[in-house]
Amino acid sequence: MAKYILKRLAVSIVTLFVLITVVFVLVRVMPGDPFTGEKITPEIKANLEAYYGFDKPLPVQYFTYVGNLLKGEFGYSMKFMNRSVGDIIALSFPYSFDLGMRALTLSISLGLIFGILAARNRGKKLDLFCVVVAILGTSIPDFIMGALLQYVFGIEWGLLPVAQYLGFQYTILPSIALGFYTLAMVSRMMRASMLEVISQDYIKTAKSDGISNLRIVWRHQIRNAIMPVVTMLGPVVAATLTGTFVIESIFAIPGMGKYYVESVQNLDYSLVLGMTVFFGSVMIFANFLVDILYGIIDPRIRLGGK
Amino acid sequence: MSESSLLKIEDLTFSFRTYGGVVKAVRGVSFEVNAGETVGIVGESGCGKSVTAQCILKLNPEPPGFFEKGSIQYHGEEIITKSDKEMRKIRGMEIGFIFQDPMTSLNPTMRIGKQIEEVFASHPEISKKERKERAIEILKMVGINDVERRYMQYPHELSGGMKQRVMIARALVGNPSIVIADEPTTSLDVTIEAQILDLLKKLQKELGTAIIFITHDLGVIAKLCDRVVVMYGGKIVESGMVRDIFYQTGHPYTNGLLNSVPRLDLSRDVKLVPIQGTPPDLFSPPVGCPFAARCEYAMKVCREEMPPEFELSEGHYCACWLRHPNAPEIQLTRF
């Protein structure tokens, strides 16, 4: 296991470097540069470029950047003056993470329950309900979902606040809006997977052992059915935790999503890179956890020696 | 009907509702099983033997399946009317079930030991320690070596033969009075099959368990069973002691089965004789004898009316018009 983890770690680092390199090159070849505006004269621009080191050749810039990264420095934003990329992430990520965790908890737990119930009651009303929820969840875009929730719960009924992020009641609507899609995906996948497991021979064996239906579901079906859902979760978890532009904008939450999108619009080189590296790391870590989960759930994919 | 009969099945009729109509899988099957004996149910694919076996533990999915009529009595208690909760007490502890394919019949994500102990899950009166002891003991009995280690292993770490041993252990751990073995050796290779059959025979002697053995292999029947029930088209066509079935064959279908078994004592030039044709369509089973369409001895009456059971000798029954006193004397061709 230790060997496997080390191997994975090495691969992750390589992946991360490839990611950095590709993004570094890609942002630079985009047309335009960060320093455009009415007030920026050629002299100011030259000064700024000298300040950020853009006057040096690209490979030099690249190695400087990577060197700083190894020291844990993401550099300074080019648009938000005097703020380091590290600061921006440190300030905004906790909001995105908090919202993401709530959304994930809600969507994964409810998604699994819906999927299991639907499969157990195939063809009945409960199944139909779950299928409808899944279709709605996958087909309604999140900005419509968010606006709809705001309108109904915030404006029509006046139950919940529609913006900002100041306490528990502020988190409810954005969590639902953010998690609904994942909920739908999880429930759909779990339903399909459960239906497959239900018809397996070992379920009949379990029945012939004289154990209760609840125990069959709990001990024999869920564990065998959950694999596809776990596979899907790696990227979903990473994407949800690092913030989404749309939901954060609609609910005025100061999370990472806004910065990420704006950094690209502004061609804020260091911020784009910093955010991408951060997102990449979260993604790699999430997938790594998923791989470990595989081994715990299914003994057949436990890897090399113990 | 003897006093010692453990399980008595009478006129069992079980069907499935499908989109294409109602499939009459089992049509009025009656037989009984006495304590400690081995009853074989033999017949080709789709003759209703597995459905019959699964009816005994109510393992057929309902719906689409449903009991039309008949009764299954275990120790004089009716099974068919029992609720799922009541059935749980019987499954595993009173009647064990060994499935056909050990590769797919064990839960891949559960340790061997835990799977065997599942049988005790609905019996909180048995302590954890005792459960483990009994699981270990039964694993030893079914001939698994290095039991403590196997107990902690997962199915994929075992060979096919071992898995079937585990399945047998699982069926026997509750010390049931009947074990139903549904083609337990069909998916194993021949040497392993012989081992498993020997094991079943040995265990039966040691534990005194009655076995209902379902197979399409007459060789297995000869080796293991006391009595045989031959099924065709959802009905029993012949039943009796093994030697009666083999040497005093009453039904042309049984005869056909016997003729299609390869034999070592015949010269190479003698070809196996297959039974021509296909089994009847159980969506609309024939009014007469289900085998009439494929039977070389079929008479007019065979197609028009279902033959009753004739007793050929004590305990040897045959549902064939040829056994009617007025029927012409016919010698079934044997090779």
Boltz contact constraints between the chains, C-beta under 6 A:
constraints:
  - contact:
      token1: [A, 201]
      token2: [B, 104]
      max_distance: 6.0
  - contact:
      token1: [A, 201]
      token2: [B, 105]
      max_distance: 6.0
  - contact:
      token1: [A, 202]
      token2: [B, 105]
      max_distance: 6.0
  - contact:
      token1: [A, 202]
      token2: [B, 106]
      max_distance: 6.0
  - contact:
      token1: [A, 202]
      token2: [B, 107]
      max_distance: 6.0
  - contact:
      token1: [A, 205]
      token2: [B, 99]
      max_distance: 6.0
  - contact:
      token1: [A, 205]
      token2: [B, 105]
      max_distance: 6.0
  - contact:
      token1: [A, 208]
      token2: [B, 57]
      max_distance: 6.0
  - contact:
      token1: [A, 208]
      token2: [B, 59]
      max_distance: 6.0
  - contact:
      token1: [A, 208]
      token2: [B, 91]
      max_distance: 6.0
  - contact:
      token1: [A, 208]
      token2: [B, 97]
      max_distance: 6.0
  - contact:
      token1: [A, 209]
      token2: [B, 92]
      max_distance: 6.0
  - contact:
      token1: [A, 209]
      token2: [B, 118]
      max_distance: 6.0
  - contact:
      token1: [A, 209]
      token2: [B, 119]
      max_distance: 6.0
  - contact:
      token1: [A, 210]
      token2: [B, 88]
      max_distance: 6.0
  - contact:
      token1: [A, 210]
      token2: [B, 91]
      max_distance: 6.0
  - contact:
      token1: [A, 210]
      token2: [B, 92]
      max_distance: 6.0
  - contact:
      token1: [A, 210]
      token2: [B, 122]
      max_distance: 6.0
  - contact:
      token1: [A, 211]
      token2: [B, 118]
      max_distance: 6.0
  - contact:
      token1: [A, 211]
      token2: [B, 121]
      max_distance: 6.0
  - contact:
      token1: [A, 211]
      token2: [B, 122]
      max_distance: 6.0
  - contact:
      token1: [A, 215]
      token2: [B, 121]
      max_distance: 6.0
  - contact:
      token1: [A, 220]
      token2: [B, 107]
      max_distance: 6.0
  - contact:
      token1: [A, 223]
      token2: [B, 109]
      max_distance: 6.0
  - contact:
      token1: [A, 224]
      token2: [B, 109]
      max_distance: 6.0
  - contact:
      token1: [A, 298]
      token2: [B, 109]
      max_distance: 6.0
  - contact:
      token1: [A, 299]
      token2: [B, 154]
      max_distance: 6.0
  - contact:
      token1: [A, 300]
      token2: [B, 156]
      max_distance: 6.0
